[in-house]
Amino acid sequence: MLEILCMNLSRYVPTRLWGFSGHVQTIIHSIVGRVKCPWPLGERIYLKLADNSTLTYDLYQPLIEHEDDITVAICPGIGNTSESVYIRTFVHYAQCHGYRCAVLNHIGALQSVQVTSTRIFTYGHTGDFTEMINSLTKRYPSTNIVAVGFSLGGNLVTKYMGEADVSRPKNIIGGVSICQGYNAVE
């Protein structure tokens, strides 16, 4: 029965050059990935928060039509922004598949945006991500939202999705955590 259901029962053998280690994959991508990295064109949205902070996120429209109106709300890893190579690449591929993307720029992470309050971003604080989501639902009330977080941004998205005291919009249809660290001690 197992042979019928499973297409491939052979033992996994990683590619010799880069497949055996995530560290090698990261190094290769940091060299090769920058050569032809897309630079999606979007609009920077500025939000003035109650504590006088200036929060920004970049909004990218889909490059092709999609049958559903879906917005991917992206939370980058620590110190990363919409200008980071892996975020630009992800946004480009999402746009090519018909998805709108919004990328949170953590307060203090973009050199081109002045810090206007006494705080910068902190992981564990989902308020900035919540502000971006609320802004998106006001702009696009009928869109479905998928929250995606990378690395420590994955921790933030997971925390946001699980917080009992947060009133999340009904149009959030799911959350995805990519390369999330689960145990900071180890």
KEVEX-835087 format. One record per residue: residue number from 1; x negated, y negated, z negated of N, C-alpha, C in turn. Coordinates in nm, 4 decimals. Atoms other than C-alpha are relative to their C-alpha. Last residue first. Layout:
// residues N
<r NUM, <X, Y, Z>, <X, Y, Z>, <X, Y, Z>> ...
END
This chain:
// residues 186
<r 186, <0.0829, -0.0957, -0.0737>, <-2.0193, -2.6847, -2.2146>, <-0.0365, -0.0580, 0.1325>> <r 185, <0.1088, -0.0416, 0.0887>, <-1.8978, -2.9662, -2.4401>, <-0.0944, 0.0949, 0.0724>> <r 184, <0.1098, 0.0967, -0.0089>, <-1.6927, -3.1287, -2.1606>, <-0.1188, 0.0396, -0.0864>> <r 183, <0.0627, 0.0010, 0.1310>, <-1.4719, -2.8224, -2.1267>, <-0.1234, -0.0888, 0.0061>> <r 182, <-0.0929, -0.0421, 0.1050>, <-1.2166, -2.8171, -1.8463>, <-0.0600, -0.0088, -0.1391>> <r 181, <0.0756, -0.0595, 0.1096>, <-1.3932, -3.0114, -1.5752>, <0.0953, 0.0333, -0.1127>> <r 180, <-0.0161, 0.0571, 0.1339>, <-1.1600, -3.0672, -1.2820>, <-0.0904, 0.0729, -0.0980>> <r 179, <0.1320, -0.0001, 0.0667>, <-1.2865, -2.9732, -0.9373>, <0.0055, -0.0645, -0.1381>> <r 178, <0.1077, -0.0592, -0.0793>, <-0.9527, -3.0657, -0.7730>, <-0.1319, -0.0177, -0.0739>> <r 177, <0.1280, 0.0344, 0.0613>, <-0.6388, -3.1244, -0.9816>, <-0.1095, 0.0738, 0.0751>> <r 176, <0.1093, -0.0909, -0.0329>, <-0.3133, -3.1269, -0.7869>, <-0.1269, -0.0521, -0.0653>> <r 175, <0.1331, 0.0524, 0.0280>, <0.0169, -3.2813, -0.8961>, <-0.1041, 0.1061, 0.0287>> <r 174, <0.1043, -0.0895, 0.0483>, <0.3717, -3.2307, -0.7840>, <-0.1305, -0.0719, -0.0247>> <r 173, <-0.0343, -0.1401, -0.0254>, <0.7005, -3.3658, -0.6500>, <-0.1093, 0.0964, -0.0444>> <r 172, <0.1286, -0.0707, 0.0085>, <0.6850, -3.7167, -0.7935>, <0.0311, 0.1485, 0.0116>> <r 171, <0.0506, -0.0397, -0.1312>, <1.0128, -3.8636, -0.6639>, <-0.1424, 0.0548, -0.0036>> <r 170, <-0.0567, -0.1294, -0.0429>, <1.1809, -3.8588, -1.0041>, <-0.0574, 0.0475, 0.1331>> <r 169, <-0.1033, 0.0098, -0.1035>, <0.9553, -4.1397, -1.1309>, <0.0439, 0.1394, 0.0454>> <r 168, <0.0482, -0.0153, -0.1367>, <0.7648, -4.0545, -1.4484>, <0.1152, -0.0147, 0.0990>> <r 167, <-0.1171, -0.0124, -0.0863>, <0.8793, -4.1937, -1.7823>, <-0.0484, 0.0033, 0.1446>> <r 166, <0.0057, 0.0809, -0.1220>, <0.5740, -4.1270, -1.9962>, <0.1255, 0.0265, 0.0830>> <r 165, <-0.0506, 0.1351, 0.0266>, <0.6207, -4.0077, -2.3557>, <-0.0027, -0.0913, 0.1223>> <r 164, <-0.1432, -0.0018, 0.0304>, <0.5968, -3.6365, -2.2756>, <0.0574, -0.1407, -0.0133>> <r 163, <-0.0357, 0.0894, 0.1106>, <0.2606, -3.6596, -2.1028>, <0.1512, -0.0048, -0.0195>> <r 162, <-0.0441, -0.0700, 0.1196>, <0.1971, -3.3512, -1.8904>, <0.0430, -0.0878, -0.1156>> <r 161, <-0.1105, -0.0905, -0.0317>, <0.1786, -3.5037, -1.5420>, <0.0568, 0.0667, -0.1250>> <r 160, <-0.1167, 0.0793, -0.0408>, <-0.0325, -3.7954, -1.6679>, <0.1213, 0.0902, 0.0234>> <r 159, <-0.0521, 0.0617, 0.1225>, <-0.2733, -3.5597, -1.8476>, <0.1269, -0.0792, 0.0313>> <r 158, <-0.0583, -0.1073, 0.0806>, <-0.3166, -3.3504, -1.5326>, <0.0615, -0.0551, -0.1278>> <r 157, <-0.1258, -0.0380, -0.0647>, <-0.3684, -3.6650, -1.3241>, <0.0701, 0.1093, -0.0807>> <r 156, <-0.0947, 0.1091, 0.0201>, <-0.6315, -3.7935, -1.5700>, <0.1365, 0.0337, 0.0602>> <r 155, <-0.0401, -0.0010, 0.1411>, <-0.8143, -3.4610, -1.5831>, <0.1077, -0.1052, -0.0243>> <r 154, <-0.0882, -0.1157, 0.0151>, <-0.8131, -3.4494, -1.2039>, <0.0480, 0.0145, -0.1430>> <r 153, <-0.1298, 0.0480, -0.0469>, <-0.9603, -3.8013, -1.2010>, <0.1040, 0.1113, -0.0049>> <r 152, <-0.0661, 0.0591, 0.1162>, <-1.2365, -3.6494, -1.4113>, <0.1312, -0.0682, 0.0373>> <r 151, <0.0913, -0.0003, 0.1138>, <-1.3159, -3.4281, -1.1109>, <0.0697, -0.0585, -0.1240>> <r 150, <0.1283, -0.0668, -0.0196>, <-1.0803, -3.5240, -0.8277>, <-0.0835, -0.0127, -0.1267>> <r 149, <0.1143, 0.0521, 0.0742>, <-0.7157, -3.6075, -0.8845>, <-0.1233, 0.0835, 0.0254>> <r 148, <0.1206, -0.0804, -0.0196>, <-0.4180, -3.5677, -0.6534>, <-0.1143, -0.0659, -0.0750>> <r 147, <0.1157, 0.0561, 0.0704>, <-0.0648, -3.6889, -0.7325>, <-0.1179, 0.0952, 0.0166>> <r 146, <0.0841, -0.1084, 0.0498>, <0.1956, -3.5918, -0.4719>, <-0.1220, -0.0658, -0.0624>> <r 145, <0.1388, 0.0247, 0.0395>, <0.4648, -3.8550, -0.4232>, <-0.0645, 0.1287, -0.0490>> <r 144, <0.0366, -0.1022, 0.0977>, <0.7908, -3.8265, -0.2299>, <-0.1482, -0.0169, -0.0282>> <r 143, <0.1132, -0.0892, -0.0232>, <0.8862, -4.1513, -0.0597>, <-0.0089, 0.1061, -0.1094>> <r 142, <-0.0444, -0.1317, -0.0466>, <1.2376, -4.2976, -0.0795>, <-0.1151, 0.0981, 0.0227>> <r 141, <-0.0907, -0.0682, 0.0930>, <1.1555, -4.5991, -0.2990>, <0.0413, 0.1410, 0.0431>> <r 140, <-0.0568, -0.1086, -0.0803>, <0.8495, -4.7004, -0.0936>, <0.0951, 0.0829, -0.0869>> <r 139, <0.0248, 0.0245, -0.1424>, <0.7201, -5.0342, -0.2210>, <0.0739, 0.0996, 0.0890>> <r 138, <-0.0700, 0.1247, -0.0350>, <0.8795, -5.0031, -0.5669>, <-0.0147, -0.0301, 0.1490>> <r 137, <-0.1436, -0.0305, -0.0051>, <0.7780, -4.6361, -0.5924>, <0.0833, -0.1253, 0.0277>> <r 136, <-0.0325, -0.0775, -0.1204>, <0.4219, -4.7272, -0.4957>, <0.1494, 0.0275, 0.0106>> <r 135, <0.0083, 0.0912, -0.1141>, <0.3973, -4.9998, -0.7611>, <0.0386, 0.0714, 0.1297>> <r 134, <-0.1177, 0.0881, 0.0070>, <0.5191, -4.7572, -1.0276>, <0.0033, -0.0983, 0.1162>> <r 133, <-0.1175, -0.0803, -0.0366>, <0.2592, -4.5000, -0.9191>, <0.1260, -0.0866, 0.0006>> <r 132, <0.0073, -0.0238, -0.1441>, <-0.0180, -4.7622, -0.9300>, <0.1227, 0.0780, 0.0469>> <r 131, <-0.0288, 0.1276, -0.0685>, <0.0909, -4.8803, -1.2766>, <-0.0032, 0.0176, 0.1515>> <r 130, <-0.1443, 0.0237, 0.0100>, <0.1020, -4.5187, -1.4014>, <0.0395, -0.1280, 0.0728>> <r 129, <-0.0585, -0.0910, -0.0989>, <-0.2545, -4.4624, -1.2772>, <0.1519, -0.0177, 0.0029>> <r 128, <0.0314, 0.0554, -0.1320>, <-0.3617, -4.7715, -1.4727>, <0.0596, 0.0863, 0.1112>> <r 127, <-0.0760, 0.1214, -0.0295>, <-0.1789, -4.6568, -1.7872>, <-0.0259, -0.0564, 0.1379>> <r 126, <-0.0706, -0.0174, -0.1269>, <-0.3203, -4.3028, -1.7846>, <0.0768, -0.1246, 0.0436>> <r 125, <-0.0998, 0.1074, -0.0048>, <-0.5840, -4.3632, -2.0507>, <0.0666, 0.0061, 0.1373>> <r 124, <-0.0893, -0.0293, 0.1099>, <-0.7698, -4.0356, -2.1106>, <0.1093, -0.1048, -0.0070>> <r 123, <-0.0714, -0.1246, -0.0272>, <-1.0516, -4.1531, -1.8948>, <0.0732, 0.0419, -0.1250>> <r 122, <0.0416, -0.1073, 0.0901>, <-1.1361, -4.5155, -1.9565>, <0.0802, 0.1241, 0.0361>> <r 121, <-0.0766, -0.1244, 0.0054>, <-1.1254, -4.7983, -1.7076>, <-0.0568, 0.0940, -0.1058>> <r 120, <0.0159, -0.0687, -0.1273>, <-1.2711, -5.1379, -1.7921>, <0.0783, 0.1306, -0.0120>> <r 119, <0.0113, -0.1457, -0.0103>, <-1.1660, -5.3710, -2.0700>, <-0.0337, 0.0435, 0.1415>> <r 118, <0.1055, -0.0507, 0.0884>, <-1.2000, -5.7305, -2.1873>, <-0.0154, 0.1511, 0.0085>> <r 117, <-0.0433, -0.0203, 0.1389>, <-1.0058, -5.8713, -1.8947>, <-0.1164, 0.0573, -0.0804>> <r 116, <-0.0673, 0.1201, 0.0511>, <-1.0644, -6.0156, -1.5480>, <0.0504, 0.0155, -0.1435>> <r 115, <-0.0696, -0.0458, 0.1202>, <-1.3212, -5.7706, -1.4085>, <0.0582, -0.1236, -0.0677>> <r 114, <0.0437, 0.0522, 0.1298>, <-1.4085, -5.9088, -1.0647>, <0.0832, 0.0599, -0.1132>> <r 113, <-0.1165, 0.0439, 0.0775>, <-1.3408, -5.6932, -0.7609>, <-0.0464, -0.0381, -0.1399>> <r 112, <-0.0639, 0.1141, -0.0661>, <-1.6214, -5.6635, -0.5015>, <0.1226, -0.0528, -0.0752>> <r 111, <0.0806, 0.1210, 0.0193>, <-1.8384, -5.4456, -0.7255>, <0.0683, -0.1233, 0.0571>> <r 110, <0.0272, 0.0689, -0.1266>, <-1.5656, -5.1818, -0.7435>, <-0.0777, -0.1284, -0.0269>> <r 109, <0.0775, -0.0879, -0.0880>, <-1.5873, -4.9565, -1.0514>, <-0.0339, -0.0638, 0.1345>> <r 108, <0.1432, 0.0101, 0.0247>, <-1.4850, -5.2135, -1.3147>, <-0.0859, 0.0842, 0.0926>> <r 107, <0.0420, 0.1352, 0.0389>, <-1.1173, -5.1200, -1.3199>, <-0.1482, 0.0017, -0.0369>> <r 106, <0.0096, 0.0184, 0.1449>, <-1.0774, -4.7824, -1.1465>, <-0.0543, -0.1393, -0.0324>> <r 105, <0.1367, 0.0486, 0.0234>, <-0.9828, -4.8134, -0.7816>, <-0.0097, -0.0322, -0.1490>> <r 104, <0.0241, 0.0852, 0.1157>, <-0.6734, -4.5961, -0.7403>, <-0.1472, -0.0394, -0.0048>> <r 103, <0.1171, -0.0376, 0.0795>, <-0.6329, -4.4560, -0.3905>, <-0.0206, -0.1021, -0.1106>> <r 102, <0.0302, 0.1119, 0.0888>, <-0.2938, -4.4632, -0.2167>, <-0.1129, 0.0461, -0.0909>> <r 101, <0.0875, -0.0206, 0.1159>, <-0.2426, -4.2354, 0.0811>, <-0.0158, -0.1295, -0.0780>> <r 100, <0.0446, 0.1298, 0.0518>, <0.0361, -4.2096, 0.3411>, <-0.0859, 0.0307, -0.1224>> <r 99, <-0.0264, 0.0418, 0.1375>, <0.0552, -3.8628, 0.4937>, <-0.0516, -0.1410, -0.0266>> <r 98, <-0.1253, 0.0728, 0.0143>, <0.0931, -3.7678, 0.8593>, <0.0351, -0.0464, -0.1400>> <r 97, <-0.1095, -0.0960, 0.0149>, <-0.1674, -3.4938, 0.8981>, <0.1329, -0.0685, -0.0330>> <r 96, <-0.0110, -0.0740, -0.1263>, <-0.4324, -3.7318, 1.0362>, <0.1113, 0.1046, -0.0043>> <r 95, <-0.0635, 0.0890, -0.0979>, <-0.3699, -3.9581, 0.7361>, <0.0244, 0.0727, 0.1321>> <r 94, <-0.1407, 0.0115, 0.0398>, <-0.4491, -3.6681, 0.4979>, <0.0764, -0.0888, 0.0989>> <r 93, <-0.0682, -0.1250, -0.0355>, <-0.7697, -3.5934, 0.6888>, <0.1475, -0.0039, -0.0377>> <r 92, <-0.0051, -0.0124, -0.1460>, <-0.8804, -3.9580, 0.6721>, <0.0762, 0.1264, 0.0416>> <r 91, <-0.1038, 0.0915, -0.0492>, <-0.7900, -3.9897, 0.3035>, <0.0160, 0.0148, 0.1512>> <r 90, <-0.1302, -0.0566, 0.0377>, <-0.9971, -3.6817, 0.2155>, <0.1142, -0.0855, 0.0543>> <r 89, <-0.0209, -0.1186, -0.0825>, <-1.2985, -3.8133, 0.4091>, <0.1364, 0.0619, -0.0281>> <r 88, <-0.0268, 0.0451, -0.1374>, <-1.2733, -4.1582, 0.2502>, <0.0301, 0.1185, 0.0913>> <r 87, <-0.1355, 0.0558, 0.0002>, <-1.2442, -3.9983, -0.0959>, <0.0369, -0.0461, 0.1408>> <r 86, <-0.0948, -0.1116, 0.0060>, <-1.5495, -3.7783, -0.0387>, <0.1452, -0.0482, -0.0005>> <r 85, <0.0000, -0.0830, -0.1201>, <-1.7569, -4.0731, 0.0842>, <0.1056, 0.1099, -0.0071>> <r 84, <0.0859, -0.1179, 0.0148>, <-1.6660, -4.3141, -0.1970>, <0.0177, 0.0928, 0.1196>> <r 83, <0.1156, 0.0135, -0.0887>, <-1.5104, -4.6455, -0.0845>, <-0.0950, 0.1192, -0.0090>> <r 82, <-0.0444, -0.0267, -0.1369>, <-1.1669, -4.5685, -0.2306>, <-0.1159, -0.0081, 0.0989>> <r 81, <-0.1052, 0.0885, -0.0482>, <-1.3397, -4.5606, -0.5679>, <0.0454, 0.0462, 0.1383>> <r 80, <-0.0241, -0.0037, -0.1440>, <-1.5761, -4.3533, -0.7791>, <0.1226, -0.0829, 0.0356>> <r 79, <0.0830, 0.0970, -0.0708>, <-1.7148, -4.4310, -1.1264>, <0.0202, -0.0026, 0.1504>> <r 78, <0.0593, 0.1075, 0.0796>, <-1.5639, -4.1169, -1.2761>, <-0.0923, -0.0887, 0.0844>> <r 77, <0.0782, -0.0357, 0.1180>, <-1.3675, -3.9094, -1.0268>, <-0.0660, -0.1220, -0.0618>> <r 76, <0.1376, -0.0464, -0.0170>, <-1.1090, -4.0468, -0.7867>, <-0.0657, 0.0373, -0.1329>> <r 75, <0.0782, 0.0516, 0.1124>, <-0.7323, -4.0646, -0.8560>, <-0.1422, 0.0548, 0.0130>> <r 74, <0.1315, -0.0588, 0.0259>, <-0.5309, -4.0221, -0.5367>, <-0.0697, -0.0710, -0.1150>> <r 73, <0.0569, 0.0945, 0.0971>, <-0.1571, -4.0806, -0.4926>, <-0.1290, 0.0607, -0.0532>> <r 72, <0.0968, -0.0681, 0.0853>, <-0.0588, -3.8885, -0.1769>, <-0.0649, -0.1065, -0.0879>> <r 71, <0.1144, 0.0819, 0.0382>, <0.2546, -4.0436, -0.0308>, <-0.0883, 0.0814, -0.0927>> <r 70, <0.0784, -0.0445, 0.1155>, <0.5058, -3.8269, 0.1516>, <-0.1181, -0.0939, -0.0197>> <r 69, <0.0719, 0.1191, 0.0462>, <0.7850, -3.9399, 0.3833>, <-0.0719, 0.0381, -0.1292>> <r 68, <-0.0310, 0.0472, 0.1350>, <0.8833, -3.6111, 0.5476>, <-0.0794, -0.1263, -0.0299>> <r 67, <-0.1451, -0.0134, 0.0205>, <0.8978, -3.5189, 0.9181>, <0.0448, -0.0476, -0.1375>> <r 66, <-0.0242, -0.1246, 0.0724>, <0.5483, -3.6599, 0.9675>, <0.1494, 0.0075, -0.0266>> <r 65, <-0.1280, -0.0133, 0.0704>, <0.4474, -3.9247, 1.2177>, <0.0089, 0.1365, -0.0655>> <r 64, <-0.1015, -0.0636, -0.0837>, <0.0800, -3.9679, 1.2993>, <0.1292, 0.0077, -0.0812>> <r 63, <0.0407, 0.0232, -0.1387>, <-0.1928, -4.1966, 1.1643>, <0.0949, 0.0668, 0.0989>> <r 62, <0.0267, -0.1208, -0.0793>, <-0.0355, -4.2220, 0.8190>, <-0.0342, -0.0357, 0.1442>> <r 61, <-0.1192, -0.0512, -0.0676>, <-0.0707, -4.5552, 0.6339>, <-0.0356, 0.1245, 0.0813>> <r 60, <0.0299, -0.0420, -0.1367>, <-0.3534, -4.6212, 0.3886>, <0.1255, 0.0622, 0.0608>> <r 59, <-0.1148, -0.0665, -0.0600>, <-0.3079, -4.8150, 0.0635>, <-0.0300, 0.0260, 0.1472>> <r 58, <0.0003, 0.0152, -0.1448>, <-0.6066, -4.9135, -0.1487>, <0.1096, 0.0880, 0.0581>> <r 57, <-0.0028, -0.1297, -0.0680>, <-0.5582, -4.9629, -0.5196>, <0.0057, -0.0283, 0.1489>> <r 56, <-0.0145, -0.0089, -0.1450>, <-0.6502, -5.2527, -0.7383>, <0.0170, 0.1449, 0.0415>> <r 55, <0.0077, -0.1374, -0.0483>, <-0.5986, -5.3370, -1.1037>, <0.0161, -0.0020, 0.1510>> <r 54, <-0.0317, -0.0058, -0.1422>, <-0.6743, -5.6853, -1.2314>, <-0.0244, 0.1422, 0.0466>> <r 53, <0.0875, -0.0795, -0.0861>, <-0.6558, -5.6876, -1.6090>, <0.0455, -0.0118, 0.1444>> <r 52, <0.0777, 0.0878, -0.0877>, <-0.4711, -5.9753, -1.7809>, <-0.1021, 0.0758, 0.0857>> <r 51, <0.1183, 0.0375, 0.0793>, <-0.3420, -5.7456, -2.0600>, <-0.0973, -0.0872, 0.0790>> <r 50, <-0.0407, 0.0774, 0.1181>, <0.0041, -5.7410, -1.8947>, <-0.1193, -0.0457, -0.0841>> <r 49, <-0.0640, -0.0741, 0.1084>, <-0.1408, -5.6231, -1.5626>, <0.0259, -0.0897, -0.1205>> <r 48, <0.0382, 0.0678, 0.1245>, <-0.2110, -5.8254, -1.2474>, <0.0774, 0.0674, -0.1126>> <r 47, <-0.1044, 0.0076, 0.1018>, <-0.1854, -5.5866, -0.9521>, <-0.0565, -0.0696, -0.1230>> <r 46, <0.0439, 0.0541, 0.1294>, <-0.3944, -5.6257, -0.6372>, <0.1200, -0.0083, -0.0939>> <r 45, <-0.1109, 0.0541, 0.0787>, <-0.3270, -5.4069, -0.3305>, <-0.0551, -0.0420, -0.1360>> <r 44, <0.0281, 0.0016, 0.1436>, <-0.6097, -5.3476, -0.0834>, <0.1132, -0.0728, -0.0717>> <r 43, <-0.0298, 0.1289, 0.0618>, <-0.4777, -5.2604, 0.2621>, <-0.0304, 0.0109, -0.1488>> <r 42, <-0.1167, 0.0106, 0.0867>, <-0.6141, -4.9775, 0.4693>, <0.0154, -0.1408, -0.0529>> <r 41, <-0.0395, 0.1392, 0.0177>, <-0.8546, -4.8831, 0.7426>, <0.1281, -0.0051, -0.0817>> <r 40, <-0.1402, 0.0325, -0.0274>, <-1.0132, -4.5410, 0.7072>, <0.0294, -0.1472, -0.0263>> <r 39, <-0.0291, 0.1147, 0.0862>, <-1.3937, -4.5261, 0.7214>, <0.1437, -0.0424, 0.0295>> <r 38, <-0.0982, 0.0990, -0.0462>, <-1.4754, -4.1820, 0.8558>, <0.0133, -0.1152, -0.0989>> <r 37, <-0.1097, 0.0167, 0.0950>, <-1.7995, -4.0107, 0.7537>, <0.0972, -0.1057, 0.0520>> <r 36, <-0.1210, 0.0296, -0.0771>, <-2.0108, -3.9180, 1.0528>, <0.1205, -0.0146, -0.0916>> <r 35, <0.0333, 0.0315, -0.1382>, <-2.3636, -3.9239, 0.9069>, <0.1243, -0.0414, 0.0791>> <r 34, <0.0069, 0.1453, -0.0172>, <-2.2636, -3.9465, 0.5408>, <-0.0234, -0.0409, 0.1455>> <r 33, <-0.1321, 0.0614, 0.0069>, <-2.1470, -3.5862, 0.5243>, <-0.0002, -0.1490, 0.0240>> <r 32, <-0.0687, -0.0135, -0.1279>, <-2.4831, -3.4490, 0.6421>, <0.1325, -0.0763, 0.0007>> <r 31, <0.0883, 0.0390, -0.1108>, <-2.6937, -3.5698, 0.3487>, <0.0778, -0.0032, 0.1320>> <r 30, <0.0465, 0.1367, 0.0269>, <-2.4493, -3.5723, 0.0573>, <-0.0924, -0.0497, 0.1105>> <r 29, <-0.1040, 0.0973, -0.0357>, <-2.2765, -3.2704, 0.2120>, <-0.0464, -0.1431, -0.0239>> <r 28, <-0.0150, 0.0015, -0.1458>, <-2.5990, -3.0675, 0.2059>, <0.1051, -0.1028, 0.0417>> <r 27, <0.1190, 0.0642, -0.0578>, <-2.6687, -3.1651, -0.1560>, <0.0132, -0.0099, 0.1517>> <r 26, <-0.0057, 0.1429, 0.0320>, <-2.3146, -3.0816, -0.2686>, <-0.1161, -0.0748, 0.0636>> <r 25, <-0.1061, 0.0581, -0.0822>, <-2.3172, -2.7460, -0.0907>, <0.0092, -0.1506, -0.0217>> <r 24, <0.0551, 0.0102, -0.1355>, <-2.6537, -2.6640, -0.2510>, <0.1038, -0.0626, 0.0930>> <r 23, <0.1000, 0.1072, 0.0034>, <-2.5091, -2.7428, -0.5947>, <-0.0599, -0.0215, 0.1390>> <r 22, <-0.0693, 0.1274, -0.0142>, <-2.1996, -2.5329, -0.5213>, <-0.0953, -0.1175, -0.0001>> <r 21, <0.0101, 0.0941, 0.1108>, <-2.4272, -2.2357, -0.4745>, <0.0745, -0.1295, 0.0313>> <r 20, <0.0225, -0.0651, 0.1294>, <-2.4138, -1.9162, -0.2712>, <-0.0019, -0.0957, -0.1178>> <r 19, <-0.1177, -0.0554, 0.0646>, <-2.2497, -2.0567, 0.0402>, <-0.0189, 0.0552, -0.1393>> <r 18, <-0.0675, 0.0930, 0.0893>, <-2.5222, -2.2936, 0.1590>, <0.1115, 0.0608, -0.0841>> <r 17, <0.0603, 0.1313, 0.0188>, <-2.7909, -2.1075, 0.3501>, <0.0703, -0.0828, -0.1068>> <r 16, <0.1351, 0.0048, 0.0574>, <-2.6962, -1.7442, 0.3087>, <-0.0486, -0.1408, -0.0320>> <r 15, <0.0910, 0.0419, -0.1059>, <-2.3191, -1.7620, 0.3592>, <-0.1376, -0.0235, -0.0600>> <r 14, <0.0111, 0.1425, -0.0331>, <-2.1531, -1.5881, 0.0667>, <-0.0989, -0.0250, 0.1132>> <r 13, <0.1435, 0.0262, -0.0101>, <-2.0738, -1.2150, 0.0814>, <-0.0147, -0.1458, 0.0419>> <r 12, <0.0404, 0.1327, -0.0470>, <-1.7227, -1.1347, -0.0394>, <-0.1520, -0.0112, -0.0013>> <r 11, <0.0629, 0.0811, 0.1043>, <-1.6574, -0.7610, -0.0732>, <-0.0457, -0.1329, 0.0603>> <r 10, <0.1455, -0.0091, 0.0111>, <-1.4262, -0.6165, 0.1903>, <-0.0516, -0.0953, -0.1076>> <r 9, <0.0357, -0.0572, 0.1301>, <-1.0540, -0.5803, 0.1255>, <-0.1509, 0.0104, -0.0182>> <r 8, <0.1437, -0.0214, 0.0116>, <-0.9447, -0.8090, 0.4061>, <-0.0322, 0.0481, -0.1410>> <r 7, <0.0660, 0.0033, -0.1301>, <-0.5901, -0.8317, 0.5364>, <-0.1471, 0.0403, -0.0102>> <r 6, <0.1208, 0.0845, -0.0010>, <-0.4289, -0.7252, 0.2124>, <-0.0704, 0.0103, 0.1339>> <r 5, <-0.0280, 0.1368, 0.0422>, <-0.0687, -0.6011, 0.2181>, <-0.1197, -0.0937, 0.0110>> <r 4, <-0.1004, 0.0587, -0.0890>, <-0.1210, -0.2831, 0.4213>, <0.0199, -0.1481, -0.0320>> <r 3, <0.0623, 0.0203, -0.1311>, <-0.4454, -0.1857, 0.2482>, <0.0968, -0.0650, 0.0989>> <r 2, <0.0891, 0.1154, 0.0100>, <-0.2820, -0.2394, -0.0916>, <-0.0650, -0.0314, 0.1342>> <r 1, <-0.0822, 0.1192, 0.0000>, <0.0000, 0.0000, 0.0000>, <-0.0871, -0.1263, 0.0000>> 
END
